[in-house]
Amino acid sequence: MARLTTTLAMSLIAALGAASAVAADDPLLRPIAPAYSAKRFLTPAQPVRVFGNTYLVGFGGVSVALIRTSAGLILIDGSVPQSVGAVEEHMRALGLSIRDVKLILSTEPHFDHAGGIAALERDSGATVLAGAAAVPVLRARGLDPSDPQASGLERFPAPRKLRAVRDGERITLGDVTVTAIAMPGHTPGSTSWSWKSCEGQRCETVVFAASINAVALGGYRFSAPAHRGRVDTIRRSITKLRGIPCDLVLTSHPELSDGEAKQAQLARQRSPNPFLDSEGCRKAANAFEKRLNDQLAEEAKR
């Protein structure tokens, strides 16, 4: 297992280097904030089958998930453009192919989650699904002047085959149905995704939770009277995450659900499965709530 982990880590480094090398030839793979992304988002993580038909093929700092169905694969998020080669290599390590991806689900229109979607869409021919409010931002390459992080966000390639989904919409591919769950606040179109995953006779509800983080850049203040509505929206989404059916949670940034440690543990041994936790969504919601309260408390000191 250690040898496999080392090999995959080397493949990741090679794939990221290859992405930089071809940037001039392929605009969909042009690196975004390469030094920051490598340190913050693209730390190596071994691809793994999490439970049943659910896989992780992303990184230590940002999650990319796969669902295997009887009619092809569903990919959730795409990280940054320069990570696409590594994502596809992670899939191959699990015996899966980008060419079998039929749908790509987006949690939010920020470059660290959506930057690689256009290249993955091209390589697979898949259709991209996103929350209705996220679709115009994805088409605008991530531009949203009202975003609390607008001053620090990078533009990214826009997907072409893009369709909006409504809150509660059920999308079926083969033998799997995924439900879109609107969780606005971090962005207006932030969307979580839920589905059933089974091993033998045991079936669990999996939630890939979008960020509900209160993150502000460039002098944005959540505590400003004009932004009270956004704070209320974040709190409603936190409450929603806390209350939905959830046996296994994957967060778009693994740190919010101790995902990196769980992924490493699962790669070493599958039983007991560290991801199975009926309190997982509640714990993630509590983490988001703490971050919001900490942000408001920090703003009150200024």
C-alpha positions in Angstrom: 0.0 0.0 0.0 2.8 2.4 0.8 4.3 1.7 -2.6 1.0 2.4 -4.3 0.6 5.7 -2.4 4.1 6.8 -3.4 3.4 5.9 -7.0 0.2 7.9 -7.1 1.8 10.8 -5.4 4.5 10.8 -8.1 1.8 10.5 -10.7 0.1 13.6 -9.2 3.2 15.6 -9.4 3.9 14.5 -12.9 0.3 15.3 -14.0 0.4 18.7 -12.5 3.7 19.4 -14.1 2.3 18.2 -17.5 -0.6 20.6 -17.1 1.8 23.5 -16.7 3.8 22.4 -19.7 0.8 22.3 -22.0 -0.8 25.5 -20.7 0.2 27.5 -23.7 -1.4 24.9 -26.0 -4.5 24.2 -24.1 -6.4 27.1 -22.5 -8.7 24.8 -20.6 -5.7 23.5 -18.6 -4.0 26.9 -18.0 -2.9 26.9 -14.3 -4.7 29.1 -11.9 -2.7 30.5 -9.0 -0.3 27.6 -9.3 1.8 28.1 -6.2 -1.2 28.9 -3.9 -3.3 26.0 -5.4 -0.5 23.5 -5.1 -0.1 24.4 -1.4 -3.7 24.9 -0.4 -5.8 22.6 -2.7 -3.6 20.0 -4.5 -1.9 18.2 -1.6 -1.6 14.5 -2.6 -4.4 12.1 -1.5 -4.8 8.5 -2.6 -7.9 7.8 -4.7 -10.3 5.5 -2.8 -13.6 3.8 -3.0 -15.4 5.4 0.0 -18.5 3.1 0.2 -20.4 1.1 -2.4 -20.5 3.0 -5.6 -18.9 6.2 -4.2 -15.3 7.2 -4.8 -12.9 10.1 -4.0 -10.5 11.1 -6.8 -9.4 14.5 -5.6 -6.9 15.9 -3.2 -6.1 16.7 0.4 -7.4 20.3 0.1 -10.3 19.9 -2.3 -12.7 17.0 -2.9 -13.6 15.5 -6.2 -16.1 12.6 -6.0 -17.4 9.9 -8.4 -20.5 7.9 -8.4 -20.6 4.6 -10.4 -24.0 3.8 -12.0 -25.2 1.1 -14.3 -25.2 3.7 -17.1 -21.9 5.5 -16.6 -20.2 7.7 -14.1 -21.2 10.9 -12.3 -18.4 13.3 -11.3 -18.8 15.9 -8.6 -16.7 19.1 -8.9 -13.5 19.5 -10.9 -10.9 21.3 -8.8 -8.5 23.7 -10.7 -7.6 23.3 -14.4 -4.0 22.1 -13.7 -5.4 19.2 -11.7 -7.4 17.6 -14.5 -4.7 15.2 -15.5 -4.3 14.1 -11.9 -8.0 13.6 -11.5 -8.1 11.4 -14.6 -5.1 9.5 -13.4 -6.8 8.9 -10.1 -9.8 7.5 -11.9 -7.6 5.2 -14.0 -6.0 3.9 -10.7 -9.4 2.8 -9.6 -10.2 1.1 -13.0 -12.5 4.0 -14.1 -12.3 6.2 -17.2 -13.1 9.8 -17.8 -14.8 8.7 -21.1 -17.5 7.0 -19.0 -18.5 10.2 -17.2 -22.0 11.3 -18.3 -22.8 14.0 -15.8 -20.7 16.5 -13.9 -22.3 18.1 -10.8 -21.0 21.5 -9.6 -21.2 22.6 -6.0 -20.2 26.3 -6.5 -18.8 28.6 -9.2 -15.4 29.2 -7.5 -12.2 28.4 -9.3 -11.0 25.8 -6.8 -14.1 23.7 -7.4 -15.2 24.6 -10.9 -12.0 25.6 -12.6 -11.3 22.1 -14.1 -14.9 21.4 -15.1 -14.6 22.7 -18.6 -11.7 20.4 -19.4 -13.3 17.4 -17.7 -16.5 18.2 -19.7 -14.5 18.2 -22.9 -12.6 15.0 -22.2 -15.8 13.2 -21.2 -18.6 14.7 -23.3 -20.6 15.0 -20.1 -23.4 17.5 -19.3 -22.7 19.9 -16.4 -25.4 20.5 -13.8 -25.4 23.4 -11.3 -27.8 25.3 -9.1 -29.8 27.9 -11.1 -28.1 30.9 -9.5 -24.7 29.4 -10.2 -25.2 28.9 -14.0 -24.8 32.5 -15.0 -21.6 32.8 -12.9 -20.2 29.6 -14.4 -20.9 31.1 -17.9 -19.2 34.3 -16.8 -16.1 32.3 -15.9 -16.7 32.9 -12.1 -17.4 36.6 -12.2 -19.9 37.7 -9.6 -19.2 41.2 -8.2 -21.6 40.6 -5.2 -19.5 37.6 -4.0 -17.9 38.3 -0.6 -14.6 36.9 -2.0 -14.9 38.7 -5.4 -11.7 40.7 -5.0 -9.6 37.6 -4.7 -11.3 35.1 -7.0 -9.7 34.0 -10.3 -11.5 33.6 -13.6 -11.7 30.1 -15.1 -12.8 28.4 -18.3 -16.6 28.2 -18.7 -18.4 24.9 -19.3 -20.3 24.6 -22.5 -23.0 22.0 -21.9 -24.5 23.5 -18.8 -28.0 22.9 -17.3 -29.6 24.5 -14.2 -31.2 22.4 -11.6 -33.8 23.4 -9.0 -33.8 22.7 -5.2 -35.0 19.2 -4.6 -34.7 18.1 -8.3 -33.9 14.4 -8.7 -31.5 13.4 -11.5 -31.4 9.7 -12.5 -28.6 8.0 -14.4 -28.9 4.2 -14.6 -29.6 2.8 -11.2 -28.7 5.9 -9.2 -30.8 9.0 -8.4 -29.0 12.1 -7.1 -31.0 14.9 -5.4 -29.9 18.5 -5.7 -30.1 20.4 -2.4 -29.8 24.2 -2.6 -27.5 25.6 0.2 -27.0 29.2 -0.8 -24.9 31.6 1.3 -21.2 31.0 0.4 -22.5 31.7 -3.2 -26.1 32.2 -4.2 -26.1 29.0 -6.3 -24.2 26.7 -3.9 -25.7 23.2 -4.2 -25.1 20.0 -2.2 -25.9 16.6 -3.7 -27.3 13.4 -2.1 -27.7 9.8 -3.2 -28.0 6.2 -1.9 -24.9 4.0 -1.9 -25.0 0.3 -1.1 -22.6 -2.4 -0.1 -24.4 -5.8 -0.2 -27.6 -5.3 1.7 -26.4 -2.2 3.5 -27.5 1.1 1.9 -26.5 4.5 3.2 -27.4 8.1 2.3 -24.3 10.0 1.1 -24.2 13.8 1.0 -21.6 15.8 -0.9 -21.9 19.0 1.0 -21.1 22.4 -0.6 -19.3 24.9 1.4 -21.4 27.2 3.6 -18.3 29.2 4.7 -18.5 32.8 5.6 -15.3 34.0 3.9 -14.8 37.6 3.2 -12.1 39.4 1.2 -11.3 43.0 0.2 -13.1 44.7 3.1 -16.4 42.8 2.8 -18.2 42.7 6.1 -20.9 40.2 6.8 -21.9 42.3 9.8 -22.8 45.3 7.7 -26.6 46.0 7.7 -26.7 45.6 3.9 -25.4 42.0 4.2 -27.8 40.8 6.9 -29.8 38.9 4.3 -26.7 36.9 3.4 -26.0 36.0 7.0 -29.6 34.9 7.4 -29.2 32.8 4.2 -26.1 31.1 5.5 -27.8 30.3 8.8 -30.7 28.7 7.0 -28.4 26.6 4.9 -26.5 25.5 8.0 -29.8 24.4 9.6 -30.8 22.6 6.4 -27.5 20.7 6.3 -27.9 19.8 10.0 -31.3 18.3 9.4 -31.1 16.3 6.1 -30.8 12.5 6.0 -27.1 11.8 6.1 -25.1 8.6 6.9 -21.9 9.7 5.2 -20.8 13.2 4.5 -18.1 14.4 2.0 -17.3 18.1 2.2 -16.0 20.0 -0.8 -13.0 21.0 1.4 -12.1 17.8 3.3 -10.8 19.7 6.3 -14.4 20.6 7.3 -15.2 16.9 7.9 -11.8 15.5 8.8 -11.9 14.0 5.3 -8.2 13.8 4.6 -7.5 11.7 7.7 -10.5 9.5 6.9 -9.4 9.0 3.4 -5.9 8.0 4.5 -7.3 5.6 7.1 -9.7 4.0 4.6 -6.8 3.4 2.2 -5.1 1.4 4.9 -8.1 -0.7 6.0 -11.7 -0.7 5.1 -13.2 -1.8 8.4 -14.5 0.0 10.4 -15.2 2.5 7.6 -14.3 6.0 9.1 -16.6 7.8 6.7 -19.8 6.2 8.0 -21.1 8.6 10.6 -24.8 9.4 11.1 -23.7 12.6 12.8 -21.4 13.7 9.9 -23.7 16.4 8.4 -24.5 17.8 11.9 -20.8 18.0 12.7 -20.1 19.7 9.3 -22.9 22.1 10.0 -21.5 22.9 13.4 -18.1 23.7 11.8 -19.7 26.1 9.3 -21.7 27.7 12.1 -18.5 28.2 14.2 -16.8 29.8 11.2 -19.7 32.2 10.7 -19.8 33.2 14.4 -16.0 33.6 14.5 -16.1 35.8 11.4 -18.8 38.0 12.9 -17.0 38.2 16.2 -13.8 39.2 14.5 -15.6 41.9 12.5 -17.1 43.3 15.8 -13.5 44.0 17.0 -12.7 46.2 14.0 
